[in-house]
Amino acid sequence: MKKTALILSLSSMLLGGAAQADTILGIYAGADGWRTAAEGSFASSDEMQTFNFADKTQQSFYLALEHPVPLLPNVRIQHNPLESEGLSNISAGFNFAGETFTADTQVRNQVDLTSTDYVLYYEILDNDLISIDFGINGKYIDGYVAVAETSANGLDAGQDVSQWLPMLYTSAAVGLPLTGVTVFANGSFLSYDGSRVYDAQAGIAYALLDNLAVDLTLKLGYRAVNLRLDDIDDLYANLDFKGVFAGIELHF
């Protein structure tokens, strides 16, 4: 009987210690594969040209750190490659990166608007059933946009894009009791001075592994990104990327 009481006591201490450690510091690491369909237009003025884009699989990686320190925000860093290219027959003349492209010309168009999100957020509500986060996101876009005529000795123009965008961030999740399934949605939003940007996703997650050492979660959902840029580094654009994603998340 004494041995049983001792074992139960030690087990309680170990479980309590593990729970306390997770309360003190929680680390989340994840990766997503996202199949995107892209469409939209861009130019060096508000008279934009519409282009064709091929579907492409993008990858996204993130790391988040959560803690119980009052008033100190949690931190999430996410890297978002965002690329696409295609062949287009332009319907009207337009200006881009110092070059004037004429109508009825075939061009190869390319966009790379890869970004990194630096999110500071607070947990407004956090329990086994519902969690709600709210914060700010400093999205840093560092990319390149290019257009080149397919004909020999044709025009070739490219433009670098490097810009910080301040955005609002929010996240919510609802757990379905006794199923291991969670319904979630999160996103960042910006609207000011003619520009509008959003990056939002929603889906379901399933807890494949849940123990004291590590939690392993599988995710499936839909993500949509819109970049409506009004004279951002001399770039005017209205681009949409959307499609289904699947991912994995580890919680230590």
VOGU-3710 file (C-alpha; in Angstrom, 3 decimals, decimal comma):
1> mkktalilsl> 0,000/0,000/0,000  2,849/2,358/0,854  4,548/1,482/-2,436  1,364/2,249/-4,342  0,989/5,585/-2,564  4,619/6,433/-3,336  4,216/5,588/-7,037  1,048/7,676/-7,266  2,790/10,548/-5,501  5,800/10,443/-7,837
11> ssmllggaaq> 3,528/10,200/-10,882  1,578/13,217/-9,696  4,798/15,196/-9,239  6,067/14,262/-12,704  2,786/15,092/-14,394  2,536/18,321/-12,465  6,094/19,234/-13,430  5,420/18,536/-17,107  2,235/20,602/-17,055  4,043/23,436/-15,316
21> adtilgiyag> 6,895/23,319/-17,835  4,400/23,600/-20,701  2,750/26,500/-18,892  6,102/28,224/-18,526  7,164/27,727/-22,132  5,390/26,300/-25,180  7,064/25,943/-28,571  5,113/25,341/-31,777  6,811/24,456/-35,070  4,967/23,759/-38,296
31> adgwrtaaeg> 5,190/23,411/-42,062  2,483/23,620/-44,728  2,297/22,694/-48,394  -0,092/24,956/-50,290  -1,312/24,380/-53,860  -2,047/27,834/-55,250  -4,008/29,124/-58,204  -2,890/32,675/-58,956  -4,488/35,470/-60,933  -4,203/39,214/-61,170
41> sfassdemqt> -2,493/42,213/-62,635  0,388/44,628/-62,036  2,261/47,561/-63,580  4,237/50,659/-62,620  1,064/52,772/-62,658  -2,578/52,290/-61,776  -3,249/51,271/-65,417  -2,421/47,630/-64,745  -2,092/44,697/-67,123  -3,713/41,325/-66,429
51> fnfadktqqs> -1,478/38,238/-66,673  -1,813/34,466/-66,764  -0,189/32,422/-64,008  0,439/28,693/-63,667  -0,616/26,783/-60,558  2,218/26,160/-58,124  2,843/24,426/-54,791  4,163/26,820/-52,152  5,693/25,945/-48,780  5,275/27,812/-45,516
61> fylalehpvp> 7,181/27,395/-42,240  6,523/28,853/-38,805  7,778/28,880/-35,226  5,815/30,228/-32,250  6,785/30,781/-28,621  4,138/31,087/-25,886  4,697/31,920/-22,198  2,670/33,085/-19,155  4,541/36,353/-18,470  1,921/39,129/-18,007
71> llpnvriqhn> 1,877/41,962/-20,569  4,680/40,355/-22,598  3,303/39,185/-25,971  3,807/35,774/-27,471  5,879/35,573/-30,658  5,242/33,876/-33,986  7,554/33,990/-37,009  6,352/32,605/-40,334  8,146/32,465/-43,685  5,892/32,491/-46,753
81> pleseglsni> 7,400/31,843/-50,206  4,937/33,196/-52,776  5,937/32,714/-56,394  4,266/32,204/-59,756  4,967/32,712/-63,438  3,248/32,291/-66,786  2,928/33,252/-70,433  0,522/36,052/-71,364  -0,635/37,869/-74,466  -1,034/41,439/-73,305
91> sagfnfaget> -4,176/43,143/-74,533  -3,068/46,756/-74,135  0,141/48,705/-73,782  1,452/49,309/-70,276  4,494/50,663/-68,458  6,640/48,595/-66,154  10,047/49,264/-64,577  10,928/51,979/-67,068  9,872/50,019/-70,160  6,774/50,414/-72,347
101> ftadtqvrnq> 5,258/47,155/-73,571  2,950/47,360/-76,593  -0,348/45,573/-77,165  -0,590/42,151/-78,844  2,775/41,034/-77,491  3,524/37,712/-75,807  5,451/38,029/-72,558  6,750/35,820/-69,799  5,608/37,231/-66,445  7,003/36,361/-63,031
111> vdltstdyvl> 6,173/37,390/-59,475  8,030/36,543/-56,284  6,408/38,272/-53,321  7,909/36,096/-50,596  7,272/37,473/-47,118  8,155/36,883/-43,489  5,612/37,577/-40,743  6,779/38,810/-37,330  3,715/38,479/-35,098  3,299/39,689/-31,512
121> yyeildndli> 0,057/38,432/-29,995  -1,855/37,854/-26,775  -4,026/34,898/-25,846  -7,419/36,477/-25,122  -8,931/33,082/-24,359  -7,164/29,729/-24,046  -8,721/26,476/-22,852  -9,374/22,942/-24,135  -12,458/24,037/-26,081  -11,842/27,568/-27,332
131> sidfgingky> -8,758/29,686/-27,982  -8,650/33,244/-29,322  -5,501/35,246/-30,091  -5,145/38,858/-31,133  -2,094/40,923/-32,044  -0,084/42,760/-34,677  1,938/41,473/-37,608  4,917/43,155/-39,219  4,919/41,537/-42,675  8,156/42,066/-44,569
141> idgyvavaet> 7,859/41,505/-48,331  11,159/40,929/-50,097  10,682/39,892/-53,710  10,918/40,557/-57,393  8,485/41,176/-60,268  9,492/40,789/-63,915  8,120/40,893/-67,459  10,028/39,830/-70,592  8,926/39,623/-74,216  9,342/36,124/-75,651
151> sangldagqd> 10,623/37,397/-78,999  14,345/37,606/-79,703  15,873/40,841/-78,417  12,537/41,737/-76,827  12,050/44,018/-73,858  13,000/42,681/-70,438  12,099/44,581/-67,268  12,333/43,690/-63,599  11,692/45,427/-60,310  12,658/44,616/-56,728
161> vsqwlpmlyt> 10,022/44,916/-54,026  11,074/45,408/-50,412  8,547/46,749/-47,929  7,240/46,437/-44,359  3,464/46,198/-43,976  1,855/46,675/-40,524  -1,124/44,326/-40,154  -3,661/43,163/-37,580  -3,470/39,495/-36,611  -6,173/37,254/-35,187
171> saavglpltg> -6,591/33,527/-34,616  -9,387/31,342/-33,282  -9,830/27,598/-32,700  -12,692/25,460/-31,419  -12,061/21,917/-30,226  -14,641/19,169/-30,742  -14,757/17,168/-27,468  -13,616/13,529/-27,483  -12,655/13,614/-31,186  -9,137/15,060/-31,327
181> vtvfangsfl> -10,469/17,411/-34,020  -10,144/21,206/-33,923  -11,697/23,743/-36,288  -9,469/26,788/-36,750  -9,127/30,066/-38,618  -6,467/32,770/-38,588  -5,288/35,674/-40,642  -3,607/39,055/-41,003  -5,298/42,129/-42,470  -4,282/45,583/-43,704
191> sydgsrvyda> -6,188/48,382/-45,386  -4,832/51,905/-45,762  -4,027/54,593/-48,327  -5,350/52,640/-51,323  -3,605/49,379/-50,431  -5,320/46,278/-49,049  -3,648/43,056/-48,033  -5,043/39,966/-46,359  -3,658/36,509/-45,670  -6,304/34,193/-44,218
201> qagiayalld> -6,823/30,481/-43,769  -9,348/28,116/-42,227  -9,471/24,383/-41,774  -9,484/21,405/-39,463  -6,716/19,869/-37,368  -6,413/16,374/-35,959  -4,280/15,488/-32,926  -2,418/12,409/-34,144  -0,119/12,273/-31,113  -0,695/13,832/-27,692
211> nlavdltlkl> 1,677/13,017/-24,843  3,934/14,666/-22,274  6,943/14,916/-24,597  5,431/16,235/-27,834  2,093/16,802/-29,568  1,762/16,048/-33,288  -1,108/17,598/-35,254  -2,148/17,195/-38,889  -3,910/20,068/-40,658  -6,025/20,472/-43,785
221> gyravnlrld> -7,634/23,665/-44,989  -7,995/26,501/-47,475  -5,820/29,613/-47,665  -6,307/32,860/-49,578  -3,902/35,775/-50,020  -4,756/39,065/-51,718  -2,181/41,758/-52,413  -3,723/45,002/-53,589  -0,719/47,324/-53,618  -0,985/51,009/-54,456
231> diddlyanld> 2,459/52,420/-55,291  4,456/50,133/-52,983  8,064/50,559/-54,119  6,671/51,894/-57,444  4,576/48,750/-57,860  0,828/48,711/-58,451  -0,695/45,246/-58,168  -3,866/43,305/-57,527  -2,887/39,655/-57,100  -4,777/36,686/-55,640
241> fkgvfagiel> -3,311/33,380/-54,486  -5,723/30,754/-53,181  -6,015/27,016/-52,749  -5,981/23,981/-50,464  -3,135/23,368/-48,004  -2,033/20,489/-45,789  0,433/20,701/-42,948  1,956/19,305/-39,791  2,576/20,958/-36,412  4,731/19,916/-33,460
251> hf> 4,172/21,256/-29,943  6,922/20,820/-27,383
//
